[in-house]
Amino acid sequence: MAESLIKKKRGKNFTPREEEILVNLVQDFKGIIENKKSDSVTWKDKERAWNQIANLFAATSGTARESKALRDKYDAMKRHSKIELAAEKREIYRTGGGSTESCVSSVSRQIAAMLGDSATGMSNTLDSDKGMYKLLI
């Protein structure tokens, strides 16, 4: 009961440099972290990977952060990356495929490249609307 009354202390905000370091470290452990299986062995492997990332992050950035904080930040960065990519896709469709100003950060692009289709969505190779549009013009 006393544990639930203790308020969690908020950590410092991540700097852009720390975000880049985190993404680069996660790329090394991508096979373990992005594994879709959910059994006890996989969870233990993920926990070990996040602990290693926390140790490497502290050594690289000079800022010690808990593995849970790094995992939460990475999850938030993945969500933000997907939002930025969707906004860019909407803008491209809005302009009819014309040029747009990219609002996607370099970190989001790295995350999207790492996640592949789960971040950007699958393209439909059987869609005939694009070809039909050209025929109508």
C-alpha positions in Angstrom: 0.0 0.0 0.0 2.8 2.4 0.8 4.5 1.7 -2.5 1.4 3.0 -4.4 1.6 6.3 -2.5 5.2 7.0 -3.6 5.2 9.3 -6.6 7.5 8.5 -9.5 10.1 11.1 -10.2 10.1 12.5 -13.7 13.3 12.1 -15.7 15.1 14.7 -17.9 14.0 15.2 -21.5 16.0 13.4 -24.1 18.2 15.6 -26.3 18.2 15.1 -30.1 21.7 13.6 -29.7 20.5 11.1 -27.1 17.6 10.2 -29.4 20.0 9.4 -32.2 22.2 7.4 -29.9 19.2 5.4 -28.8 18.1 4.6 -32.3 21.6 3.6 -33.3 21.8 1.2 -30.3 18.4 -0.2 -31.0 19.4 -1.0 -34.6 22.1 -3.3 -33.2 19.5 -5.2 -31.2 16.6 -4.9 -33.8 16.2 -8.7 -34.2 15.5 -9.2 -30.5 13.5 -6.0 -29.8 11.2 -6.1 -32.8 10.5 -9.8 -32.4 6.8 -10.4 -32.5 6.8 -13.6 -30.4 5.5 -13.3 -26.9 6.7 -16.2 -24.8 8.8 -16.2 -21.7 12.1 -16.8 -23.5 11.5 -13.9 -25.9 10.6 -11.6 -23.0 13.8 -12.5 -21.1 15.8 -11.9 -24.3 14.2 -8.5 -24.7 14.8 -7.6 -21.1 18.5 -8.6 -21.4 18.7 -6.6 -24.7 17.2 -3.5 -23.1 19.6 -3.8 -20.1 22.6 -4.0 -22.5 21.2 -1.0 -24.4 21.0 1.0 -21.1 24.6 0.1 -20.3 25.8 1.1 -23.8 23.7 4.3 -23.7 25.2 5.4 -20.4 28.7 4.7 -21.8 28.0 6.5 -25.1 26.0 9.5 -24.0 27.4 10.0 -20.4 23.8 10.0 -19.1 22.6 7.1 -17.1 19.0 6.1 -17.8 16.9 3.1 -16.8 16.1 0.5 -19.4 12.4 1.1 -18.9 12.8 4.8 -19.6 14.8 4.0 -22.8 12.1 1.5 -23.9 9.3 3.9 -23.2 11.2 6.6 -25.2 11.8 4.3 -28.1 8.1 3.3 -28.2 7.1 6.9 -28.2 9.6 7.6 -31.0 8.1 4.8 -33.0 4.6 6.2 -32.6 5.8 9.7 -33.5 7.6 8.4 -36.5 4.4 6.7 -37.8 2.5 9.9 -37.3 5.1 11.9 -39.2 5.1 9.4 -42.1 1.3 9.4 -42.3 1.3 13.2 -42.4 3.8 13.2 -45.2 1.8 10.6 -47.2 -1.3 12.7 -46.7 0.5 15.8 -48.0 1.8 13.9 -51.1 -1.8 12.8 -51.9 -3.1 16.3 -51.3 -0.7 17.8 -53.8 -1.3 15.0 -56.3 2.2 13.6 -56.0 3.9 17.0 -56.4 6.7 18.3 -54.3 6.2 18.9 -50.6 8.3 20.0 -47.7 9.4 17.0 -45.7 8.3 17.3 -42.1 9.8 13.9 -41.2 12.9 14.1 -39.0 16.1 12.1 -39.6 15.4 10.0 -36.5 11.9 9.1 -37.8 13.4 8.1 -41.2 15.9 5.8 -39.4 13.1 4.2 -37.4 11.0 3.8 -40.5 13.9 2.1 -42.4 14.4 -0.2 -39.4 10.7 -1.2 -39.1 10.0 -1.5 -42.8 6.4 -2.1 -43.8 5.1 -1.9 -40.3 6.0 1.8 -40.2 5.3 2.9 -43.7 2.5 0.6 -44.7 2.4 -1.9 -47.6 2.1 -0.6 -51.1 -0.6 -2.1 -53.3 0.9 -3.4 -56.5 -2.5 -4.4 -57.9 -4.1 -1.0 -57.6 -5.2 0.1 -61.0 -6.5 3.6 -60.1 -3.2 5.2 -60.9 -3.1 3.7 -64.4 -6.8 4.5 -65.0 -6.2 8.2 -64.0 -3.5 8.5 -66.7 -5.9 6.9 -69.3 -8.6 9.4 -68.5 -6.4 12.5 -69.0 
